[in-house]
């Protein structure tokens, strides 16, 4: 799903990334066919598509620092350890005080500081976004424009300078994607590798993540393996695309199985899943996102679990709320999804 259409020398950087990946892969537990729990989620301050974010955007804009803290605490209490921040800027404004662009008018003066401070407190690891410093509807331009590359790198420098001291700042998330069409295209490789060079220049021990869409079109063959080997990234969390109706619940596992084999042959990046826990209120991409039933989501989790190390979801914000939370954001049925998942989790510990 294109839900957003919704620094050493290169050789040293890539070599260090290979070493880090080898260390990470060496410590991975063997994959199990047992249904894995949700280990983390995407996280956002504002949804890029107003129609989709209908039920939670207004609440997020009015969140206080205390409510952002409570939301992080709530997510950690649900057993989730990792959060992936979708964006630090969008539509020409930032979600933190910046010298590069004006700030979005939120009740909380610095939402990024609020969530990272809370994550420090509750033991959450954040992959912090390095975009959107341009039009999030034009992924290719965001990946290739020299003007955008320049402000993105300045943005990464500013974010690292202001927030890099937080223990919860685990790594970076690169949100721009052209999608997979049989293979990983050259624009993606150049974009990802450039971002990783800058990321490690600023934070040498960072762990970095991407989440491509289009898995049903991938040809997991020798050509794909060669491109994957060139990609300087630590974790790839492929979207299962069930929420956007590109695949059916219970059918995406075969694509992850093929990807697991090619990842194992290359040993280049850890394989995670990005499981979509939403459904559309009306037409796809043109209506509000609603929580899917836990019955459907359980099928998705069972489907991909044998082939991936960890499962992230898109997303807790808007789709899940603990009953009685003081930081409610989303559709009323979001408490039902929360309760359904927590009940299942407690029974399967």
C-alpha positions, -999 to 999 in steps of 0.1 A, spaced: 0 0 0 13 34 -9 -2 47 24 19 79 21 3 88 -13 -19 85 13 284 95 76 313 79 65 324 71 30 300 48 12 322 17 15 328 21 52 291 28 59 279 -3 40 306 -24 55 296 -14 90 259 -20 81 268 -55 69 286 -62 102 256 -49 122 232 -70 102 254 -101 107 255 -95 144 217 -90 145 210 -120 124 233 -141 145 213 -133 176 179 -140 161 159 -169 176 148 -196 152 115 -187 134 85 -205 150 52 -214 134 34 -203 166 13 -172 162 35 -142 171 22 -113 191 23 -77 179 57 -63 188 51 -27 177 32 -3 156 33 27 134 27 60 152 17 94 139 9 129 150 -15 136 121 -28 114 93 -17 126 58 -51 118 43 -79 138 61 -106 114 50 -88 84 64 -79 102 97 -114 114 103 -118 97 136 -85 106 153 -68 136 138 -89 162 157 -81 144 190 -44 142 183 -42 180 176 -56 187 210 -34 162 229 -14 176 258 21 164 267 4 143 295 -19 127 270 10 118 246 28 103 276 -3 83 285 -7 70 249 29 57 250 24 41 284 -8 25 271 9 10 240 38 -4 261 13 -19 285 -2 -37 255 31 -55 251 44 -34 222 81 -25 223 87 -7 190 71 23 175 76 37 140 70 74 136 55 80 102 66 117 98 83 146 116 70 170 90 42 172 65 25 198 42 53 223 48 51 222 86 69 202 113 57 184 144 84 199 166 100 233 169 122 237 139 144 263 122 136 248 88 98 250 86 70 265 107 54 242 133 19 226 131 -5 243 154 -9 216 181 -19 220 218 14 203 227 43 226 219 67 197 211 49 164 204 82 148 194 99 156 227 67 144 245 67 110 229 104 103 231 105 114 268 76 90 275 93 63 255 125 67 276 103 63 307 84 32 296 111 13 276 98 19 240 122 20 210 114 45 183 123 44 147 121 82 140 110 93 105 133 114 84 105 130 63 81 143 49 99 175 39 79 179 7 46 168 -8 39 133 7 17 126 -23 47 126 -46 69 98 -34 93 98 -64 100 135 -60 107 130 -23 132 103 -31 150 120 -60 147 158 -58 180 174 -49 160 202 -31 142 177 -10 173 157 -3 190 188 10 163 198 34 158 161 45 195 159 55 192 192 73 161 179 90 179 147 101 208 168 115 183 190 134 163 161 148 195 142 158 209 173 175 177 180 194 165 145 202 194 121 196 202 120 234 170 101 241 177 64 248 144 56 230 157 70 197 166 36 184 170 44 147 154 59 116 125 51 94 126 61 57 89 65 47 92 71 10 85 42 -14 80 36 -50 66 1 -44 79 -33 -54 73 -44 -90 91 -77 -93 123 -62 -79 138 -34 -59 142 -4 -83 174 17 -86 157 48 -72 148 30 -40 184 16 -36 199 50 -41 174 67 -17 178 41 10 215 39 9 219 77 9 196 79 39 216 52 57 249 70 51 235 102 66 218 83 95 251 66 105 270 97 102 247 113 128 240 82 149 266 54 142 247 27 162 212 34 148 190 6 135 171 16 104 138 4 89 118 5 57 83 -9 49 77 -15 12 44 -23 -4 37 -46 -34 48 -80 -21 24 -99 -43 43 -86 -73 78 -96 -60 97 -122 -79 119 -136 -51 146 -149 -74 183 -144 -79 178 -109 -94 158 -98 -63 185 -113 -41 212 -92 -59 192 -60 -54 185 -69 -18 222 -74 -12 229 -39 -24 203 -23 -1 219 -8 30 191 -14 55 188 -33 88 151 -42 88 125 -45 61 89 -48 73 69 -56 42 32 -45 42 7 -74 41 -17 -50 22 -48 -67 36 -64 -35 48 -62 -19 13 -77 -51 -2 -46 -59 -23 -44 -93 -5 -69 -113 15 -65 -123 52 -47 -156 52 -32 -153 17 -1 -130 22 19 -157 40 30 -173 8 46 -141 -3 64 -138 31 75 -174 28 92 -166 -6 108 -135 9 120 -154 39 140 -177 17 156 -150 -3 164 -130 29 180 -160 44 201 -166 13 214 -131 13 217 -124 51 213 -87 44 183 -75 63 160 -87 90 125 -97 78 96 -83 97 59 -79 88 38 -47 86 2 -61 92 -26 -37 84 -53 -38 112 -77 -14 95 -106 -15 71 -122 13 51 -156 29 60 -163 33 23 -141 34 -9 -105 24 -4 -82 55 1 -112 78 0 -129 72 33 -122 69 70 -101 40 84 -119 18 109 -106 -10 131 -109 -44 116 -122 -73 136 -97 -91 157 -109 -124 141 -95 -111 108 -63 -97 123 -57 -130 141 -58 -147 107 -33 -122 94 -9 -128 124 -12 -166 120 -5 -163 83 28 -145 85 42 -157 118 61 -187 105 82 -165 81 90 -133 100 111 -123 130 86 -97 143 52 -83 135 44 -46 135 10 -32 128 -4 -2 109 -15 11 133 -23 14 170 -32 51 168 -68 54 157 -74 17 155 -69 7 192 -77 24 225 -77 10 260 -112 13 275 -112 44 298 -80 59 284 -75 96 290 -58 98 256 -86 85 233 -81 90 196 -101 69 171 -134 53 163 -155 40 192 -150 4 181 -112 8 187 -118 -3 223 -133 -36 210 -101 -43 190 -80 -35 220 -99 -58 242 -101 -86 217 -63 -85 212 -54 -82 249 -77 -111 258 -61 -132 231 -26 -121 242 -32 -130 279 -45 -164 269 -15 -172 248 14 -160 269 
